[in-house]
């Protein structure tokens, strides 16, 4: 698995010019027009840019509402009898796997799905991966200097009393980033020890945020010290010029596979299929690279230009995505009962 990621992350020191990028992309799609309604778990500023490019290529206008993964899944389930959107965009694949169990997704194999490695897509066509996002630690550099600390390189480092009331990270009840945190810990230490750790970690928590990226700005501005994020959100805030340190635990981290899928009963089905087709192409990966949207593309033929996305020295933990989907609700409920309520 790690070898696959290495092949996906081809480091280039030369930023592709706009001309070369266009030339490397897929041939322009026939513009079919129409509109599409979407719930996007992907943050709004990323989704806006990507959907703009999709509209340019296809003529299909995308209307979207940004939700956290827990909110999006809850809405899709509640609206199952009368779907309000045609597709779900972004968010970790375990959200889609949980949705499959609820019967909210339509099976569809995109036109270039064969070029996406098998571990990054549903074997039954219910979702297709568009990006890979490992977890990482994000820490305020001034905090480390003031406290004489090195950047955290172990999950246990976050238990240090120096971080008391200083950690911000996502709430498991609403965020896919947070459930990914549990998947990592369970696969490192086993379930019971993972929950014992989280109870200790809770003592240093300042705030649990609704969305996965919610704690990044407070850490950047010094209101909080550190937290656990997907790499795409950590790099986004660092790219804004804040003095932040990205580091990884020696015990390892799991990673999310950002997905995309069609909602069962979609009212604009052909437009939804067009989005899935477009998302399976090299064009999407090139759009993300050009706009510094730091997902590691699932297409191996996309050239990545950011060295920070080289995962060759990071211990990555492979976690079965179907298992994540099956265990998601159980892990959330256990977290509420043992970490929040005690």
TORPA-867277 format. One record per residue (C-alpha): residue number from 1; residue in three letters; x, y, z. Coordinates in steps of 0.001 Angstrom, whole numbers, m for minus. Example, Ala and Ser with C-alpha at 12.3 -4.5 7.8 and 13.67 -1.06 7.14 Angstrom:
<sites>
<num=1&residuo=ALA&px=12300&py=m4500&pz=7800>
<num=2&residuo=SER&px=13670&py=m1060&pz=7140>
</sites>
This chain:
<sites>
<num=1&residuo=UNK&px=0&py=0&pz=0>
<num=2&residuo=UNK&px=2750&py=2427&pz=947>
<num=3&residuo=UNK&px=4488&py=1645&pz=m2335>
<num=4&residuo=UNK&px=1305&py=2636&pz=m4154>
<num=5&residuo=UNK&px=1305&py=5985&pz=m2339>
<num=6&residuo=UNK&px=4945&py=6531&pz=m3210>
<num=7&residuo=UNK&px=4126&py=6018&pz=m6859>
<num=8&residuo=UNK&px=1221&py=8427&pz=m6545>
<num=9&residuo=UNK&px=3368&py=11157&pz=m4997>
<num=10&residuo=UNK&px=5835&py=12017&pz=m7758>
<num=11&residuo=UNK&px=7820&py=14977&pz=m6475>
<num=12&residuo=UNK&px=8618&py=17649&pz=m9037>
<num=13&residuo=UNK&px=10748&py=20727&pz=m8297>
<num=14&residuo=UNK&px=9413&py=22587&pz=m11324>
<num=15&residuo=UNK&px=5887&py=24024&pz=m11051>
<num=16&residuo=UNK&px=3884&py=23182&pz=m14122>
<num=17&residuo=UNK&px=2975&py=26163&pz=m16261>
<num=18&residuo=UNK&px=m640&py=26762&pz=m17128>
<num=19&residuo=UNK&px=42&py=25813&pz=m20731>
<num=20&residuo=UNK&px=1679&py=22530&pz=m19840>
<num=21&residuo=UNK&px=m1076&py=21764&pz=m17387>
<num=22&residuo=UNK&px=m3755&py=22239&pz=m20016>
<num=23&residuo=UNK&px=m1816&py=20163&pz=m22511>
<num=24&residuo=UNK&px=m1474&py=17339&pz=m19991>
<num=25&residuo=UNK&px=m5162&py=17301&pz=m19191>
<num=26&residuo=UNK&px=m7803&py=15186&pz=m20774>
<num=27&residuo=UNK&px=m9452&py=16369&pz=m23924>
<num=28&residuo=UNK&px=m12233&py=18853&pz=m23351>
<num=29&residuo=UNK&px=m15550&py=17256&pz=m22522>
<num=30&residuo=UNK&px=m18558&py=17954&pz=m24658>
<num=31&residuo=UNK&px=m20535&py=20591&pz=m22799>
<num=32&residuo=UNK&px=m23858&py=19121&pz=m21823>
<num=33&residuo=UNK&px=m25221&py=21943&pz=m19649>
<num=34&residuo=UNK&px=m27866&py=21652&pz=m16961>
<num=35&residuo=UNK&px=m27390&py=21821&pz=m13205>
<num=36&residuo=UNK&px=m26478&py=19602&pz=m10293>
<num=37&residuo=UNK&px=m27194&py=19752&pz=m6564>
<num=38&residuo=UNK&px=m24485&py=18513&pz=m4230>
<num=39&residuo=UNK&px=m23618&py=18127&pz=m559>
<num=40&residuo=UNK&px=m19899&py=18814&pz=m245>
<num=41&residuo=UNK&px=m17867&py=17541&pz=2671>
<num=42&residuo=UNK&px=m14828&py=19021&pz=965>
<num=43&residuo=UNK&px=m14238&py=22547&pz=2351>
<num=44&residuo=UNK&px=m16029&py=25275&pz=450>
<num=45&residuo=UNK&px=m12965&py=27082&pz=m865>
<num=46&residuo=UNK&px=m11636&py=23888&pz=m2453>
<num=47&residuo=UNK&px=m14996&py=22736&pz=m3778>
<num=48&residuo=UNK&px=m15759&py=26157&pz=m5270>
<num=49&residuo=UNK&px=m12605&py=26166&pz=m7382>
<num=50&residuo=UNK&px=m13040&py=22548&pz=m8478>
<num=51&residuo=UNK&px=m16695&py=22996&pz=m9427>
<num=52&residuo=UNK&px=m15810&py=26155&pz=m11376>
<num=53&residuo=UNK&px=m13432&py=24101&pz=m13511>
<num=54&residuo=UNK&px=m16005&py=21322&pz=m13895>
<num=55&residuo=UNK&px=m18570&py=23879&pz=m15107>
<num=56&residuo=UNK&px=m16071&py=25330&pz=m17593>
<num=57&residuo=UNK&px=m15478&py=21863&pz=m19027>
<num=58&residuo=UNK&px=m19060&py=20606&pz=m19097>
<num=59&residuo=UNK&px=m21399&py=23576&pz=m18870>
<num=60&residuo=UNK&px=m23080&py=21971&pz=m15833>
<num=61&residuo=UNK&px=m23718&py=24391&pz=m12979>
<num=62&residuo=UNK&px=m23145&py=23002&pz=m9488>
<num=63&residuo=UNK&px=m25219&py=24199&pz=m6542>
<num=64&residuo=UNK&px=m23714&py=22933&pz=m3315>
<num=65&residuo=UNK&px=m24032&py=23102&pz=443>
<num=66&residuo=UNK&px=m20967&py=22456&pz=2574>
<num=67&residuo=UNK&px=m21484&py=20073&pz=5511>
<num=68&residuo=UNK&px=m19276&py=18029&pz=7813>
<num=69&residuo=UNK&px=m19268&py=14305&pz=7083>
<num=70&residuo=UNK&px=m21564&py=13407&pz=9979>
<num=71&residuo=UNK&px=m24064&py=16081&pz=8984>
<num=72&residuo=UNK&px=m24014&py=15078&pz=5324>
<num=73&residuo=UNK&px=m24607&py=11411&pz=6068>
<num=74&residuo=UNK&px=m27415&py=12227&pz=8516>
<num=75&residuo=UNK&px=m29142&py=14384&pz=5908>
<num=76&residuo=UNK&px=m28844&py=11783&pz=3181>
<num=77&residuo=UNK&px=m30389&py=9173&pz=5447>
<num=78&residuo=UNK&px=m33190&py=11520&pz=6572>
<num=79&residuo=UNK&px=m33944&py=12507&pz=2967>
<num=80&residuo=UNK&px=m33746&py=8992&pz=1528>
<num=81&residuo=UNK&px=m37405&py=8948&pz=512>
<num=82&residuo=UNK&px=m37066&py=12299&pz=m1273>
<num=83&residuo=UNK&px=m33408&py=13129&pz=m2033>
<num=84&residuo=UNK&px=m32577&py=16829&pz=m2069>
<num=85&residuo=UNK&px=m29213&py=16460&pz=m3805>
<num=86&residuo=UNK&px=m27793&py=14407&pz=m6645>
<num=87&residuo=UNK&px=m24292&py=13691&pz=m5388>
<num=88&residuo=UNK&px=m21970&py=13733&pz=m2397>
<num=89&residuo=UNK&px=m18568&py=15303&pz=m2946>
<num=90&residuo=UNK&px=m15497&py=14775&pz=m803>
<num=91&residuo=UNK&px=m15239&py=13423&pz=2688>
<num=92&residuo=UNK&px=m13615&py=10191&pz=3830>
<num=93&residuo=UNK&px=m14696&py=7001&pz=2109>
<num=94&residuo=UNK&px=m15929&py=5430&pz=5333>
<num=95&residuo=UNK&px=m18774&py=7966&pz=5189>
<num=96&residuo=UNK&px=m19774&py=6437&pz=1856>
<num=97&residuo=UNK&px=m19384&py=2903&pz=3199>
<num=98&residuo=UNK&px=m21674&py=3770&pz=6098>
<num=99&residuo=UNK&px=m24107&py=5273&pz=3574>
<num=100&residuo=UNK&px=m24072&py=2100&pz=1481>
<num=101&residuo=UNK&px=m25353&py=220&pz=4509>
<num=102&residuo=UNK&px=m28208&py=2758&pz=4690>
<num=103&residuo=UNK&px=m29001&py=2462&pz=968>
<num=104&residuo=UNK&px=m28382&py=6114&pz=86>
<num=105&residuo=UNK&px=m25919&py=5719&pz=m2811>
<num=106&residuo=UNK&px=m26371&py=4716&pz=m6459>
<num=107&residuo=UNK&px=m23870&py=2361&pz=m8080>
<num=108&residuo=UNK&px=m22077&py=3930&pz=m11044>
<num=109&residuo=UNK&px=m18646&py=3177&pz=m12506>
<num=110&residuo=UNK&px=m17125&py=6403&pz=m13934>
<num=111&residuo=UNK&px=m15623&py=6471&pz=m17398>
<num=112&residuo=UNK&px=m11974&py=6364&pz=m16255>
<num=113&residuo=UNK&px=m12435&py=4478&pz=m12987>
<num=114&residuo=UNK&px=m10138&py=1749&pz=m14291>
<num=115&residuo=UNK&px=m7217&py=4198&pz=m13947>
<num=116&residuo=UNK&px=m7885&py=4630&pz=m10219>
<num=117&residuo=UNK&px=m6218&py=1900&pz=m8094>
<num=118&residuo=UNK&px=m8654&py=m642&pz=m6670>
<num=119&residuo=UNK&px=m8033&py=299&pz=m3027>
<num=120&residuo=UNK&px=m9225&py=3845&pz=m3755>
<num=121&residuo=UNK&px=m12702&py=3015&pz=m5053>
<num=122&residuo=UNK&px=m15745&py=960&pz=m4172>
<num=123&residuo=UNK&px=m15610&py=m2505&pz=m5753>
<num=124&residuo=UNK&px=m19316&py=m2126&pz=m6490>
<num=125&residuo=UNK&px=m19152&py=1402&pz=m7923>
<num=126&residuo=UNK&px=m20789&py=3219&pz=m4998>
<num=127&residuo=UNK&px=m17937&py=5710&pz=m4607>
<num=128&residuo=UNK&px=m14709&py=6660&pz=m6359>
<num=129&residuo=UNK&px=m11704&py=8143&pz=m4582>
<num=130&residuo=UNK&px=m10468&py=11563&pz=m5673>
<num=131&residuo=UNK&px=m7693&py=12156&pz=m3130>
<num=132&residuo=UNK&px=m5663&py=10644&pz=m291>
<num=133&residuo=UNK&px=m5203&py=12549&pz=2983>
<num=134&residuo=UNK&px=m3029&py=11227&pz=5825>
<num=135&residuo=UNK&px=m3468&py=12520&pz=9366>
<num=136&residuo=UNK&px=m780&py=14794&pz=10792>
<num=137&residuo=UNK&px=57&py=16862&pz=13861>
<num=138&residuo=UNK&px=m108&py=20641&pz=13429>
<num=139&residuo=UNK&px=1618&py=22720&pz=16116>
<num=140&residuo=UNK&px=2252&py=26421&pz=16721>
<num=141&residuo=UNK&px=6013&py=27023&pz=16411>
<num=142&residuo=UNK&px=6070&py=29820&pz=19014>
<num=143&residuo=UNK&px=4353&py=27561&pz=21531>
<num=144&residuo=UNK&px=7065&py=24935&pz=21058>
<num=145&residuo=UNK&px=9837&py=27506&pz=21463>
<num=146&residuo=UNK&px=8259&py=29122&pz=24540>
<num=147&residuo=UNK&px=7857&py=25745&pz=26245>
<num=148&residuo=UNK&px=11198&py=24273&pz=25168>
<num=149&residuo=UNK&px=9492&py=21457&pz=23293>
<num=150&residuo=UNK&px=10292&py=19612&pz=20109>
<num=151&residuo=UNK&px=7449&py=19038&pz=17629>
<num=152&residuo=UNK&px=5345&py=16022&pz=18699>
<num=153&residuo=UNK&px=6551&py=12783&pz=17146>
<num=154&residuo=UNK&px=4439&py=10388&pz=19198>
<num=155&residuo=UNK&px=760&py=10228&pz=20023>
<num=156&residuo=UNK&px=1866&py=10200&pz=23676>
<num=157&residuo=UNK&px=3562&py=13581&pz=23247>
<num=158&residuo=UNK&px=110&py=15190&pz=23139>
<num=159&residuo=UNK&px=m472&py=13968&pz=26717>
<num=160&residuo=UNK&px=2323&py=16229&pz=27995>
<num=161&residuo=UNK&px=1008&py=18620&pz=30715>
<num=162&residuo=UNK&px=2401&py=21481&pz=28613>
<num=163&residuo=UNK&px=m543&py=20953&pz=26253>
<num=164&residuo=UNK&px=m3120&py=21248&pz=29072>
<num=165&residuo=UNK&px=m6127&py=23179&pz=27699>
<num=166&residuo=UNK&px=m4114&py=23708&pz=24510>
<num=167&residuo=UNK&px=m5362&py=21141&pz=21991>
<num=168&residuo=UNK&px=m8065&py=21734&pz=19408>
<num=169&residuo=UNK&px=m9225&py=18939&pz=17144>
<num=170&residuo=UNK&px=m12396&py=17691&pz=15522>
<num=171&residuo=UNK&px=m15457&py=16276&pz=17265>
<num=172&residuo=UNK&px=m16088&py=12593&pz=16528>
<num=173&residuo=UNK&px=m19853&py=13196&pz=16425>
<num=174&residuo=UNK&px=m19595&py=15399&pz=13342>
<num=175&residuo=UNK&px=m16221&py=15029&pz=11654>
<num=176&residuo=UNK&px=m14589&py=12443&pz=9429>
<num=177&residuo=UNK&px=m11174&py=13755&pz=10489>
<num=178&residuo=UNK&px=m12064&py=12798&pz=14044>
<num=179&residuo=UNK&px=m13248&py=9298&pz=13209>
<num=180&residuo=UNK&px=m10018&py=8833&pz=11256>
<num=181&residuo=UNK&px=m8187&py=9683&pz=14478>
<num=182&residuo=UNK&px=m9964&py=6784&pz=16178>
<num=183&residuo=UNK&px=m9185&py=4391&pz=13308>
<num=184&residuo=UNK&px=m5502&py=5237&pz=13677>
<num=185&residuo=UNK&px=m5453&py=4717&pz=17421>
<num=186&residuo=UNK&px=m7437&py=1465&pz=17342>
<num=187&residuo=UNK&px=m5102&py=2&pz=14734>
<num=188&residuo=UNK&px=m2024&py=1059&pz=16702>
<num=189&residuo=UNK&px=m3013&py=m62&pz=20206>
<num=190&residuo=UNK&px=m6225&py=m2034&pz=19939>
<num=191&residuo=UNK&px=m9676&py=m775&pz=20814>
<num=192&residuo=UNK&px=m9627&py=m657&pz=24612>
<num=193&residuo=UNK&px=m6200&py=954&pz=24863>
<num=194&residuo=UNK&px=m7190&py=3465&pz=22161>
<num=195&residuo=UNK&px=m10127&py=4595&pz=24266>
<num=196&residuo=UNK&px=m8030&py=4768&pz=27429>
<num=197&residuo=UNK&px=m5649&py=7022&pz=25508>
<num=198&residuo=UNK&px=m8479&py=9248&pz=24293>
<num=199&residuo=UNK&px=m9735&py=9723&pz=27862>
<num=200&residuo=UNK&px=m6256&py=10942&pz=28835>
<num=201&residuo=UNK&px=m6065&py=13117&pz=25727>
<num=202&residuo=UNK&px=m9426&py=14667&pz=26624>
<num=203&residuo=UNK&px=m7809&py=16232&pz=29698>
<num=204&residuo=UNK&px=m5671&py=18434&pz=27422>
<num=205&residuo=UNK&px=m8477&py=19396&pz=25033>
<num=206&residuo=UNK&px=m9443&py=23051&pz=24856>
<num=207&residuo=UNK&px=m12174&py=22570&pz=22258>
<num=208&residuo=UNK&px=m13577&py=19964&pz=19897>
<num=209&residuo=UNK&px=m14519&py=21617&pz=16603>
<num=210&residuo=UNK&px=m17443&py=20617&pz=14384>
<num=211&residuo=UNK&px=m15362&py=20396&pz=11214>
<num=212&residuo=UNK&px=m11991&py=18786&pz=10694>
<num=213&residuo=UNK&px=m10164&py=22031&pz=9882>
<num=214&residuo=UNK&px=m11836&py=24101&pz=12586>
<num=215&residuo=UNK&px=m8909&py=24130&pz=14990>
<num=216&residuo=UNK&px=m6250&py=25061&pz=12429>
<num=217&residuo=UNK&px=m6682&py=28846&pz=12580>
<num=218&residuo=UNK&px=m6733&py=29010&pz=16413>
<num=219&residuo=UNK&px=m3462&py=27061&pz=16410>
<num=220&residuo=UNK&px=m2043&py=29368&pz=13740>
<num=221&residuo=UNK&px=m2876&py=32491&pz=15778>
<num=222&residuo=UNK&px=m1675&py=31076&pz=19091>
<num=223&residuo=UNK&px=m5083&py=30612&pz=20702>
<num=224&residuo=UNK&px=m4350&py=26882&pz=20813>
<num=225&residuo=UNK&px=m1121&py=24897&pz=20756>
<num=226&residuo=UNK&px=m1606&py=21807&pz=18603>
<num=227&residuo=UNK&px=m4039&py=19337&pz=17115>
<num=228&residuo=UNK&px=m4607&py=16449&pz=14721>
<num=229&residuo=UNK&px=m5680&py=17224&pz=11159>
<num=230&residuo=UNK&px=m5741&py=15850&pz=7665>
<num=231&residuo=UNK&px=m2655&py=16990&pz=5752>
<num=232&residuo=UNK&px=m4742&py=18995&pz=3260>
<num=233&residuo=UNK&px=m6003&py=21288&pz=6058>
<num=234&residuo=UNK&px=m2631&py=21532&pz=7804>
<num=235&residuo=UNK&px=m876&py=22564&pz=4602>
<num=236&residuo=UNK&px=m3617&py=25006&pz=3682>
<num=237&residuo=UNK&px=m3177&py=27025&pz=6877>
<num=238&residuo=UNK&px=628&py=26803&pz=6696>
<num=239&residuo=UNK&px=534&py=28099&pz=3116>
<num=240&residuo=UNK&px=m1160&py=31241&pz=4427>
<num=241&residuo=UNK&px=2138&py=32223&pz=6048>
<num=242&residuo=UNK&px=1666&py=31154&pz=9652>
<num=243&residuo=UNK&px=4622&py=29770&pz=11605>
<num=244&residuo=UNK&px=3470&py=26196&pz=12071>
<num=245&residuo=UNK&px=5137&py=22806&pz=12299>
<num=246&residuo=UNK&px=3757&py=19691&pz=10634>
<num=247&residuo=UNK&px=4949&py=16418&pz=12141>
<num=248&residuo=UNK&px=3964&py=12758&pz=12287>
<num=249&residuo=UNK&px=3808&py=10201&pz=15123>
<num=250&residuo=UNK&px=6334&py=7398&pz=15060>
<num=251&residuo=UNK&px=3542&py=4918&pz=15868>
<num=252&residuo=UNK&px=1936&py=5801&pz=12549>
<num=253&residuo=UNK&px=m1171&py=7425&pz=11106>
<num=254&residuo=UNK&px=m3971&py=6171&pz=8946>
<num=255&residuo=UNK&px=m5256&py=8155&pz=5992>
<num=256&residuo=UNK&px=m8579&py=9073&pz=4519>
<num=257&residuo=UNK&px=m9561&py=8428&pz=936>
<num=258&residuo=UNK&px=m11604&py=11415&pz=m201>
<num=259&residuo=UNK&px=m14607&py=10099&pz=m2094>
<num=260&residuo=UNK&px=m17347&py=11078&pz=m4525>
<num=261&residuo=UNK&px=m20616&py=9345&pz=m5277>
<num=262&residuo=UNK&px=m24141&py=9586&pz=m6688>
<num=263&residuo=UNK&px=m27126&py=9766&pz=m4357>
<num=264&residuo=UNK&px=m29765&py=7092&pz=m4912>
<num=265&residuo=UNK&px=m32823&py=8679&pz=m6500>
<num=266&residuo=UNK&px=m30850&py=11632&pz=m7904>
<num=267&residuo=UNK&px=m33153&py=13950&pz=m9843>
<num=268&residuo=UNK&px=m30319&py=15098&pz=m12135>
<num=269&residuo=UNK&px=m28806&py=11688&pz=m12712>
<num=270&residuo=UNK&px=m27034&py=12366&pz=m16015>
<num=271&residuo=UNK&px=m25379&py=15483&pz=m14614>
<num=272&residuo=UNK&px=m24291&py=13503&pz=m11566>
<num=273&residuo=UNK&px=m22770&py=10846&pz=m13818>
<num=274&residuo=UNK&px=m20936&py=13591&pz=m15712>
<num=275&residuo=UNK&px=m19406&py=14822&pz=m12451>
<num=276&residuo=UNK&px=m18261&py=11302&pz=m11567>
<num=277&residuo=UNK&px=m16805&py=10822&pz=m15048>
<num=278&residuo=UNK&px=m14919&py=14131&pz=m14819>
<num=279&residuo=UNK&px=m13693&py=13331&pz=m11310>
<num=280&residuo=UNK&px=m12186&py=10044&pz=m12486>
<num=281&residuo=UNK&px=m9988&py=11799&pz=m15041>
<num=282&residuo=UNK&px=m6488&py=13261&pz=m14751>
<num=283&residuo=UNK&px=m8047&py=16686&pz=m15174>
<num=284&residuo=UNK&px=m9293&py=16797&pz=m11578>
<num=285&residuo=UNK&px=m5867&py=15952&pz=m10184>
<num=286&residuo=UNK&px=m4251&py=18649&pz=m12303>
<num=287&residuo=UNK&px=m6806&py=21208&pz=m11107>
<num=288&residuo=UNK&px=m5999&py=20347&pz=m7476>
<num=289&residuo=UNK&px=m2245&py=20601&pz=m8032>
<num=290&residuo=UNK&px=m2518&py=23914&pz=m9890>
<num=291&residuo=UNK&px=m4637&py=25438&pz=m7129>
<num=292&residuo=UNK&px=m2566&py=24130&pz=m4186>
<num=293&residuo=UNK&px=m5407&py=21891&pz=m3020>
<num=294&residuo=UNK&px=m3209&py=19400&pz=m1231>
<num=295&residuo=UNK&px=m4929&py=16080&pz=m1627>
<num=296&residuo=UNK&px=m2661&py=13360&pz=m2976>
<num=297&residuo=UNK&px=m4477&py=12487&pz=m6211>
<num=298&residuo=UNK&px=m5675&py=8914&pz=m6603>
<num=299&residuo=UNK&px=m4626&py=8943&pz=m10254>
<num=300&residuo=UNK&px=m1002&py=7749&pz=m10447>
<num=301&residuo=UNK&px=m397&py=9820&pz=m13581>
<num=302&residuo=UNK&px=m914&py=13196&pz=m11859>
<num=303&residuo=UNK&px=2381&py=15001&pz=m11174>
<num=304&residuo=UNK&px=2428&py=16383&pz=m7610>
<num=305&residuo=UNK&px=4603&py=19482&pz=m7100>
<num=306&residuo=UNK&px=4532&py=19886&pz=m3315>
<num=307&residuo=UNK&px=7356&py=18023&pz=m1503>
<num=308&residuo=UNK&px=5264&py=18094&pz=1696>
<num=309&residuo=UNK&px=3045&py=15457&pz=107>
<num=310&residuo=UNK&px=5908&py=12964&pz=m100>
<num=311&residuo=UNK&px=4861&py=10239&pz=2337>
<num=312&residuo=UNK&px=7931&py=8026&pz=1841>
<num=313&residuo=UNK&px=9227&py=8726&pz=5389>
<num=314&residuo=UNK&px=5854&py=8596&pz=7126>
<num=315&residuo=UNK&px=4568&py=5403&pz=8751>
<num=316&residuo=UNK&px=1207&py=4967&pz=7066>
<num=317&residuo=UNK&px=m1306&py=2503&pz=8471>
<num=318&residuo=UNK&px=m3559&py=719&pz=6022>
<num=319&residuo=UNK&px=m7098&py=409&pz=7351>
<num=320&residuo=UNK&px=m9825&py=m1421&pz=5455>
<num=321&residuo=UNK&px=m12385&py=1149&pz=4325>
<num=322&residuo=UNK&px=m15360&py=m1205&pz=4550>
<num=323&residuo=UNK&px=m14347&py=m1930&pz=8158>
<num=324&residuo=UNK&px=m14294&py=1803&pz=8839>
<num=325&residuo=UNK&px=m17823&py=2143&pz=7495>
<num=326&residuo=UNK&px=m19083&py=m786&pz=9552>
<num=327&residuo=UNK&px=m17463&py=421&pz=12795>
<num=328&residuo=UNK&px=m18069&py=4153&pz=12402>
<num=329&residuo=UNK&px=m21293&py=4473&pz=14417>
<num=330&residuo=UNK&px=m20089&py=2092&pz=17105>
<num=331&residuo=UNK&px=m16832&py=4010&pz=17598>
<num=332&residuo=UNK&px=m18696&py=7328&pz=17742>
<num=333&residuo=UNK&px=m21095&py=6036&pz=20401>
<num=334&residuo=UNK&px=m18269&py=4578&pz=22462>
<num=335&residuo=UNK&px=m16385&py=7894&pz=22256>
<num=336&residuo=UNK&px=m19448&py=9780&pz=23492>
<num=337&residuo=UNK&px=m20002&py=7376&pz=26393>
<num=338&residuo=UNK&px=m16408&py=6914&pz=27519>
<num=339&residuo=UNK&px=m14635&py=10140&pz=26586>
<num=340&residuo=UNK&px=m17183&py=12956&pz=26583>
<num=341&residuo=UNK&px=m19649&py=11831&pz=29230>
<num=342&residuo=UNK&px=m17111&py=10603&pz=31795>
</sites>
